[in-house]
Amino acid sequence: MKVTREKYSQFINKLIPALVISYFIQAFLYLKYAPVAISQDVVVLLGLALAGVFTYHALFERYHTVTLHANYLEVQFAPLQVFQCHSYREITSVVVENRIRAYQHVMISLEDGSKLKLAYVDDAEKIRSFLLERN
């Protein structure tokens, strides 16, 4: 079973126009009212930050995968060469956070004291039940 993030992607895609509009408003205000010495630098930094947010979102959506297999959990993020496998027997607790939103975070505690956070997932309760059944 693959862990999906479709609801979070829909939320971010709705938010993108507002972020772009706010960037242009801020850029306009800085260029019009701030001293020339800093206004151009601030506008460039704001633009780079906005591009960074979009790049992060695209990389996260494309390359971060979480797969629940029959006996283990697999987490991959190819750009940073992260590849983790954890047996379901290693899991000590599974907690769902942000229950009021359409997407939630699943916090998984392991025997060695480390924690895995599955962020912005759909059907977090279903994932929690799946993990606890296999434990």
N, C-alpha and C positions, 0 to 999 in steps of 0.2 A: 504494500500500500504506500503510495507516495503522499507526502504531506504537501498540501496546496496552500497558496496565498492569494487566491483570486479576489477575495473581498478587499484585501488590503490594496491590491493593484488597482481595483476599481476606485477606491478612495483616493489614492495618489493621482490617478489619471484625472479625476475631477478637480483635484487641487492644483495641478500644473498651470492652468490658465491664470488662476489667482496669484500664484507665485510670480509668473512672468509679468503680469500687470503691475504687481507691487514693486517688482524690480524697476520697471520703466518709470513708475511714479517717483520712486526714491532717486533714481538716476537724474530725472528731470529736476527735482528739487535741489539735489546736491549741485548740479551744474549751474542752476539759476541763482541760488542763494549762498552757497558756501564759497569760501575763498578759493580762487583758481588753483593755488598751490596744492591743496589737498583734494579738491573735488574730483579731479580726473582719476587720482589714485583710488579714492573710495569707490567710484563707479566701476573701475576695473576689478577691484577686490570683490565687490558685490556680484559682478558678473561671473567671476571665477568661482565664487561660493555657490552660486546658482547652478553653474555647469557641473560643479562637484556633486551637488545633491542629485542631479539628474543622472550623472555617471554612476554614482553609488547605487541608485535605484535600479538602473539597467543591469549592472553587474550582479547585484543581489538576485534579481529576478531570473537572470539567465543562468547563472552558475552555481547558486546555492541550492543544493538538493538534500532532502531528508527522505530516506526510504525506510519503511518498517518492513523487515523481512520476517520469515517464520520464527527465527531464533535470535535475531540481533537487529540493532538499530544502526543505520549507516548515515553519516553526515559528510557531505563533500562541499568544498568550495575551491574550485580549480584554480582561479587566479593566484591564490595564496598557497596552493598545494596542500590544503587541509583535507585529510581523509581520516575519519574516525569510525571505528566500529565498536559497539558496546553490546554485550550480551544482556538480554532482559533480566538475567539473574543478578546483574550488577546494580540494578535500580532499587533504591530504597524508598523513594517517594516521588509522586508526580502531582504537581499543583498547577491549576489553571488560574491565570491572572487576567485582569481586565474583562470580567465576564459581561460587562454592560455593552461592550462594543461588538460589532459584527465579526471582528477578528480578535483573537486572544493570544497570549503568550503561555507556553507550556514550560514550566520549570521542572527539570528532571534532576533529582539528587542521586549520586552514585555512591557505592560503598567506599571508595577511596576519598570521599569528601568533596570531590569536584561536582560541578553543576553544569548541566546543558540547558541552554535556553533556546527553545524553538519559538522564534518571534513571528508575530503577525500571521498565525496559522488559522485556517478555516476548520471548523468542526473540532475544536479543542477537546470537548468532552468525549467525543468518539475516539480521539487519539489517546486520551487518558485512560479510557476503559480498555482499549486495545492493549496498552502497555501493562496495565494492572492485571489483566487476564493472563498475559504471558509470563508475568513475574513469578 
